[in-house]
C-alpha cells in the first residue's frame, strides 16, 4: 500500500478507526522490508507501535495550523494553474479539477468570474461566491496590474476553505515544510510523528 495516500487503519479493542500517520506507516514498512524482504507484501503482519491516536491527531492539527498560519503571513502566491474553459460545460469544469485533489479543508476550485468585489468559483457540482473578507488574502491577485501568472481570472485553479463562521475564503496549500515528534521522556516511546 502507498503510505502517502491514506491514513492507517487501526483496530483496537473492537474499534476500527483511521489515523493520519503516513511517515509512521512508511517507517514500519521499511523496517519490515529489511527484516522480511521476501514476505513483507504477501504475509499478514500485525505491527504494534507506541503512537497514540489522540496524540497523533493533536500533532497533525497543530502542525497543520502552524503551517497554514505561517504561509498566510507570507502572502498569496497566486493560482495553482490555469485551464481553458468552454462556456456552460459542467463536465469540463469537473475535469479541470481532476489534477488538483483536495487537501483536507483546502478544496480545489476553478474560477468562473473574478472582479475586485467578488469571485465566483466552480467546486465539484456547485458555484460558490466569495466576497468581502473572503477575498482579503488574495486581494493583490485581483488587481488589474498583477502579472498574468499571479492573477485571479477565469480558468484559474484556486483553493477555497471555510473560515470559523463558515464563510468561503480564497486560500492556498502551504509550501513550507514542517515536522513534529513527541516522545515520552520516561521510556522513549514515540507518541506522535508527523510531517
KAMODA-V32686 format. One record per pair of residues at least 6 apart in sequence whose C-alpha atoms are under 7 Angstrom apart, sorted by the first residue. I is the first residue (numbers start at 1). J is the second residue. Records with the same first field share a line. If there is no record, write none. Layout:
I = J, J
This chain:
3 = 22, 25, 26
4 = 22
7 = 18, 19, 20, 21, 22
8 = 18, 19, 20, 21, 25
9 = 17, 18, 19
10 = 16, 17, 18
11 = 17
19 = 53
21 = 194
23 = 194
24 = 193
32 = 40
33 = 40
50 = 189, 190, 191
51 = 190, 191, 192
52 = 191, 192
55 = 191, 192
56 = 192, 193
59 = 180, 192, 194
60 = 194
67 = 174, 176
68 = 174
71 = 174
76 = 137, 138
77 = 150
78 = 141, 150, 151
79 = 150, 152, 156, 157, 158
80 = 157, 158
81 = 156, 157
82 = 155, 156, 157
83 = 96, 155, 156
84 = 155
85 = 155
94 = 124
97 = 108, 109
100 = 108
101 = 108
102 = 108
105 = 161
106 = 159, 160, 161, 173
107 = 159, 160, 161
108 = 123, 157, 158, 159, 160
109 = 121, 122, 123, 157, 158, 159, 160
110 = 121, 122, 123, 155, 156, 157, 158
111 = 120, 121, 122, 153, 154, 155, 156, 157
112 = 120, 121, 122, 154, 155
113 = 119, 120, 153, 154
114 = 120, 152, 153, 154
115 = 142
116 = 142, 143
117 = 131, 132
118 = 129, 130, 131
119 = 129, 130, 131
120 = 127, 128, 129, 130
121 = 127, 128, 129
122 = 128
130 = 168, 169
134 = 168, 169, 170
135 = 169, 170
137 = 170
138 = 170
141 = 150, 151, 152
142 = 151, 152
159 = 170, 171, 172
160 = 168, 169, 170, 171
161 = 168, 169, 170, 171
162 = 168, 169
163 = 169
178 = 195
179 = 194, 195
180 = 193, 194, 195
181 = 192, 193, 194
182 = 190, 191, 192, 193
183 = 189, 190, 191
184 = 190, 191
